[in-house]
Amino acid sequence: GLINTAQRYVFEAQEAILDYQKSGRCYKRLAETNLITGNYDVARKYLLTLKKTLIYRQWATETLALLGNEKAIDQHKEYGELRRMMMKKDLFFDDNNHNWILWELWASNKSNRMAFEYMLAGCMLEKDLDGFVNCFGSNTEINYPTIPSLYQQVLIQWWTRDHSNSSQTPMGIRPETDAMFKKFIIDFGQHKNNPQWLEKQYGNTFWYYFISH
């Protein structure tokens, strides 16, 4: 869904070609990004050039027919989906603030599961429990029949930080996750000076990542 960012990167890649030649592959992608964003006049310039090539002639001819045809674009398997997922704000991609970009991308289309799960993964990598819970709690359109195990681990760790009553857990936390977390707390107290043992027992959990990185 980061259409404008894809367009900027491919344009810069083409301009960086050492002998100043133009790339058919870059032209194709630039035609696609402008088609998706509705910049049909710009897309047409790229497509008319590609129509004169051997490799891209057929594709360019077929794609020219889409210009201005909103219904056909919406029904297109790739372009329609990308347009629906596209970020509505035009902003500069910030390499140092991925979660903000992902939040804006997901806010543009709250059925964008990939953006949502990358956003949650970013919070987990940064050990941002509050950010994870805020993001997870904002979800209204992506349904999980069962909350994934790693997400449960984050939620129960966040919960127990401010709730002393361990007999109550957040909705969606399976009993086995609750029991495993309680066991982890006990084992950590007993083996905190033995990281090799902890890694062997809990190396595939968020809790071990949280204490060891």
C-alpha angles and dihedrals in degrees: 000000000000092000098154091048091050089050093051094048095048092046090051090047091054093047089052093061103124099226093043093244122146123246122228090207091053091046089053093052092045090051089051096049092049090047091052094047092047098248091137099165091056092044090051092056091056094043094050090053092048090049088068092058128090098227100041101032098102094042092049092049092051093045094049087066090062095059109116092358100119095176093052092048092049090052094046110112095226109021095042092052093046091050091052091049094043119122109252095209121074105222139149114264109246113206090196096055108044095154092058090052091047091048091054090046093050093043088058090059118008092196089067097114095178093056091045095051094044087052091053090046090053091054090049093050090050091045088235101157095172092048091050093050093046091051094043092047092051092062112111104155108036108080126196116198084207124012107249113258096245091051089051089053092055093046095051092047090052091046097051091049090073103020120072094185102090092183090076122065134176117276112272097032109127118226091241091056091050091049092047092051092051089050090049091054091052094044092047091054091051099040106028089122091053105066093167091061092046092049092051092051101035107014092121095054132092089231093063091046089051095055099036107046 
